[in-house]
Amino acid sequence: MERRRPRRNQRRDTVVGRLLARTNSALPVGKRAGYVTPLLYKNVPADGGTLGSLGCQDITQGNNSTAAVGGYSAQPGYDAVTGWGTKGSPFLAALKTMI
């Protein structure tokens, strides 16, 4: 049986899963990140922004437009093309403060 390469979104989901696993391993015993989507939109009291905007590198250029159906353009903050942007270690640090 031939092994297929994962699609781009599947690879990205794997990275986010690994980030959450690392976050869980850094938390005290018995405490887990759980369902994090609501946390992405919750205001962070110290900075006044949301976890999603503070913990991700914002992508502000580019689009997913096609000739056949149109699309969306990237802009500052959350957008339909890139969401909050790319996740990394700032995402983990911000997530740990919210859990």
C-alpha positions in Angstrom: 0.0 0.0 0.0 1.4 3.4 -1.0 1.8 6.0 1.6 0.4 9.4 0.7 1.8 12.7 1.8 -0.6 14.7 4.1 -2.3 17.7 2.6 -1.1 21.1 3.6 -4.0 21.7 6.1 -3.3 18.3 7.7 0.4 19.2 8.2 -0.6 22.5 9.8 -3.1 20.7 12.1 -0.3 18.4 13.2 1.9 21.3 14.1 -0.9 22.9 16.2 -1.5 19.5 17.8 2.1 19.3 18.7 2.1 22.8 20.2 -0.9 21.9 22.3 0.8 18.7 23.4 3.9 20.6 24.5 1.6 23.1 26.3 -0.1 20.2 28.1 3.2 18.7 29.2 4.3 22.1 30.7 1.1 22.4 32.8 0.8 21.0 36.3 -0.4 17.4 36.7 -4.2 17.1 36.1 -4.5 20.4 34.1 -4.9 20.4 30.4 -5.5 23.0 27.6 -8.7 21.3 26.5 -10.8 23.0 23.8 -8.8 26.1 23.0 -10.9 27.9 20.4 -12.8 30.0 22.9 -9.5 31.1 24.4 -8.3 32.5 21.1 -11.1 35.1 21.2 -10.8 35.9 24.9 -9.3 39.3 25.9 -5.9 39.1 27.6 -6.3 41.6 30.5 -2.7 42.8 30.6 -2.4 43.7 26.9 -6.0 44.3 25.9 -5.8 42.1 22.8 -7.0 38.6 22.2 -4.8 35.5 22.7 -5.1 34.8 19.0 -3.8 38.3 18.0 -1.1 38.3 20.7 0.2 34.7 20.3 0.4 34.6 16.5 2.5 36.3 13.8 0.0 38.3 11.8 0.0 37.7 8.0 -1.1 41.0 6.3 -0.3 40.4 2.6 -1.7 37.9 0.1 -5.0 36.4 -0.9 -6.7 33.2 -1.9 -8.5 34.6 -4.9 -9.1 32.6 -8.0 -10.4 33.7 -11.4 -13.5 31.4 -11.1 -14.8 32.3 -7.6 -13.0 35.3 -6.2 -11.7 35.1 -2.7 -10.4 37.1 0.3 -7.4 39.3 1.0 -5.2 39.2 4.1 -5.4 42.3 6.4 -4.3 43.2 9.8 -5.8 41.2 12.6 -8.1 38.1 12.0 -9.1 37.5 8.4 -10.7 34.8 6.4 -7.4 33.9 4.5 -4.9 33.4 7.3 -7.0 33.5 10.5 -4.8 34.9 13.3 -1.6 34.1 11.3 1.1 31.6 12.1 1.4 30.1 15.5 4.7 29.6 17.4 6.3 30.0 20.8 4.4 33.2 21.6 1.2 31.3 21.1 2.3 28.7 23.7 3.4 31.4 26.2 0.1 33.3 25.8 -1.9 30.1 26.0 -0.2 29.1 29.3 -1.3 32.4 30.9 -4.9 31.8 30.0 -5.3 28.3 31.2 
